[in-house]
Amino acid sequence: MISKYVDSASSFSGDIDHLIFLITAIVGFWFLLAEGVFFYLVIRYTAQDGVRAQYISGEDPKEKRWVAIPHYLTLGFDVWIIFSAIGVWQEVKQTMPQSDETVRIIAQQWAWTFVHPGADGKLDTADDIRLVDELHVEKGKIVQFELQSRDVLHSFSVPVFRLKQDVIPGRTIRGWFKATQAGGYDIQCTEICGIGHAIMPARIIIETPEDHAAWVLSQTPATASITTPTTQTGGMP
Amino acid sequence: MSSTATETHGHGPGDGHAHDAHGHGHHEQNFFLKYFWSTDHKIIGFQYLFTGMFMALIGGFAVYAFRMQIAFPGMSVPGYGRVTATDYNALVTTHGSVMIFWVAMPVLIAALGNYLIPLMIGADDMVFPRLNRLSYQLFLLSVIILICSFFVDGGAFGGAWTSYPPLSAKPEYNLTPLGAPLWLTAVAIEFAAFLLGGINFVTTLMNSRAPGMKMFDVPIVVWMIIIASILFMASVGPLVAGAVMLLFDQTVGTGFFDPKKGGDPVLWQHLFWFFGHPEVYVVLLPAMGIVAEIITTFSRKKLFAYKTVIYTAVGTGALSFFVWAHHQFIAGIDPRMANIFSVTTLLISIPVAEMMFVYIATLFGGSIRLTTPMLWALAFIGEFLLGGVTGIFLGASGADIYFHDTYFVLAHFHYTFFPIAFIGAFAATTYWFPKMFGRFMNETWGKVHFWGTIIPFNFIFIPLFLLGARGDHRRIYDYTHFPDLMKPGMQDLRILATLSLVVLLAFQIVFLVNYFYSAFRGAKAGANPWQANTLEWQAPSPPPHGNFPDGLPNVYRGPYEFSHPDRQEDYWPQNSAS
């Protein structure tokens, strides 16, 4: 449903799409049913000469069941949605699979800096690759990210991953993704961060293992050092 | 003064006590004292109503300007000029805060509460009329401060109506050194104003009900305004405290929300949403109450399961204190918290859904008259249903990861708030207009305005649901920087939404003309033109100072005794002895 318009490019994006489809089916059915009954009643009981309205208090259990039964059905469907939603939430936000690579993502007014670990696979070494507004990841690898902000709140959002996480100054927030499809896509800042909020786009480049290795090699002779992070901040609990 | 209300109850017609208790005759009042320094609850209601309508023009103009920029980036907007990124943020912030704090709140709670509560419970005025006057004066002060903030150096605050620090806390981040503190001051003063109003509403209901009016004889709209006032008073404390802390962060350099000084920006979000979510129900409940009054009157039906409506409203209110963090699923709170708040958020759908079921059930077996107020009330049900069900996507934590901060949220929010703040307010205005002015609004133009509002409303927000699902994120003044958001058709949807907005705004002129023309020249209406049961319809139209010149009413039955089998007429006023 969503994937018809927005590519599905992470290991969990399909699960989120599935959850959205499930909710659409459930609430869509109830919405249409409620609107159908509503319009039927309005048309059926439009005032007619000589027809008096009925006197119904709605306090009798026999009458009340017209409301009580939908009430319990709503509860039942809510429970179904809750379990499905929490399942997806735990997969995306509450688990941290063993990662193949760690990148550091630093947000500021109004740019993203992406620190890639480089050839040695470790951050904070001489061969780190720093890029502004471009993140390179390898398809099929589990990437852990560390989000930091230098000033205000930002939010790291990759629609094709169905992933979003606010970035908070003074903390490092960790999360993960596993890209499943090569290509170049938008990264957005989805938390208003001042007058440049709209000009904070970035791109994520998802590469096949060969392309990614070639890219790392091309960047390795320390060509891309732009700025050194001045604030090394404390960890999140 | 209205402590005399209980004494005056039961006095016979022509007693005139209610008048004299106020100690000043009408002839002594000059224009200024009567309309600007009044303690009459009806005049204060009008003051809130007209201030709210004026603010709606500001909020409407702001949305016109920034929507034009989204649809046609870089254009010079007719009547505004070029919208820069700075302007855009200020316009978005102004639209959001004005429509919620200075339109929905004053119109639905303050204006209707002030106008209706004493009339509907058979009292001559509020219990604390001077407190009531002070409440409006504080509110007016907040309006003046807000409007001043548009013209100061750096311009109006542009950090969104949620005002998240550190952006809102430091001028070097938000670039509005004066706009931000003025905005915050205006919000805080406004809350003080509504606190005074809320105390007054609750006390009045407890003490000034007509003799014989038991708790379950009180009309639903009064119940709803009272429950809403209690919710407001219980939730606003943390926000006012937060606002003071944020004001200190802005002006005297404290660090409550500054991580460099040991503060925490997320704390503000908790304080804000602890108020901000109950606030949704603070405005929803009065609108629900309005709809209950109108659908019973115009379907000539007793409200289906009256007590259930009250219980669900109380249940909704209680639950609303436990859902706030669903605004913060991805804000950096402990992810385990999201599970708890996901459960409470989905559970709150049950009482709200039940209220909708009850209203739909009320229509069964009715004799429905599609007058303008009835059309608005029915439209509330039809449109709010969509707003309600789309909330499930956002309360479900797993799906919110994708939808958070997209136009899907925005469209959901407007599908709840537009029915509340505008459809509800139009329903109330058209329904109680004959009482307020003693005249009818024009039905034909009323229906033109109705369709001219409802149709474009759907054409604004259904495209925005689709855009949100396709990844449009919020508060972006120009999407051309995002290749994935400029795919074929996406800009067309943005243009469709904007043009529909322009149509909707244009049709509001019909309403304003109809409103003011009818107030002076409309067809005369009697005391009870809709043949309704509640007490306000037993007072003359418009009600004089003191409300019930023939003596305060006694109450013998509930408010919705329509089409009772023992009676020839299909209505049975609450104060009719037989």
Interface residues (C-beta under 8 A of the other chain):
Chain A: I2 Y5 V6 D15 I16 L19 I20 I23 T24 I26 V27 G28 W30 F31 A34 E35 V37 F38 F39 L41 V42 Y45 T46 A47 Q48 V51 R52 A53 Q54 Y55 I56 S57 G58 E59 E63 K64 W66 V67 P70 H71 T74 L75 D78 I81 I82 S84 A85 I86 G87 V88 W89 Q90 E91 V92 K93 Q94 Q109 D151 V152 L153 S155 S157 P159 V160 R162 L163 K164 Q165 D166 V167 I168 P169 G170 R171 I173 Y185 D186 Q188 C189 T190 E191 I192 C193 G194 I195 G196 H197 A198 I199 P201 T233 M236 P237
Chain B: A85 T86 Y88 N89 G158 G159 A160 Y164 P165 P166 L167 Y173 N174 L175 P259 K260 D264 P265 V266 S299 R300 K301 K302 L303 F304 A305 Y306 K307 T308 F329 I330 A331 G332 D334 P335 R336 A338 N339 S342 V343 L346 L347 S349 I350 A353 E354 M356 F357 V358 I360 A361 T362 L363 F364 G365 G366 S367 I368 R369 L370 L378 I381 G382 L385 L386 V389 T390 I392 F393 A396 S397 G398 A399 I401 Y402 H404 D405 T406 A469 R470 G471 H473 R474 R475 I476 Y477 D478 Y479 H481 F482 P483 D484 L485 K487 F562 S563 H564 P565 D570
